[in-house]
Amino acid sequence: MSEFALNVEARKDVGKGASRRLRHADLVPGIIYGGEEAPVQITLDGKAVRKVLEAEAFYSSIVTLSVEGKAQQAILKDIQRHPAKGHAMHMDFLRVDATHEVTTTVPLHFINEETSVGVKAGGAVAHNLNEVEVRCLPADLPEFIEVDMAAVELGASLHLSDLVVPAGVTLVKLAHGEEHDLPVVSIAAARGGEEAEEAEGEE
């Protein structure tokens, strides 16, 4: 698991006006909450935030936040972005404890798509999910879950129950029962191929 660390400052000046002033100074307002401690309003350096947000692993990793010299372990729970420019406008961090499970989302990495049995047979890949919600101890949190498409045949699908997850990791949806075993990815006949077959049949 990648390690990310950010130096942040506690702030007392809150409200829309205060947040606007911070952003003009290339600072990002945020909050740390959860655990037995009270929520803390924080300020993050804009340049440092832009750098870590470029790393996919940041969104599903434990982050060390140094608040006035005190290190706290947390995960990113929410990020508000500018609707047009896309930069971070506010960040929410949830404190984590090594002995307590966390619930968060991790991305799916699809491999062997182009060489899969179904694609070689002329099929097209359709992704139903690009991330999944997991529950685990902080130390077991994966950066991503790999989905191997090599053996997926034309007309077949992979569901949540088909995913290979690391030890200690639970897929939240599956914990709610078999009816929540959602499709993750499928390979269907390409529409052009179907139309060509129909045309040949009519002839």
Secondary structure, DSSP 4 states (H G I P E B T S, - for coil): ---EEEEEEE----SHHHHHHHHHTTEEEEEEE-TTSPPEEEEEEHHHHHHHHT-GGGGGS-EEEEETTEEEEEEEEEEEE-TTT--EEEEEEEE--TTS-EEEEEEEEEES-TTSHHHHTTEEEEES-SEEEEEE-GGG--S-EEEE-TTPPTT-EEEGGG----TT-EETTGGG-GGG--EEEEEEE-HHHHHHHHHHHH-
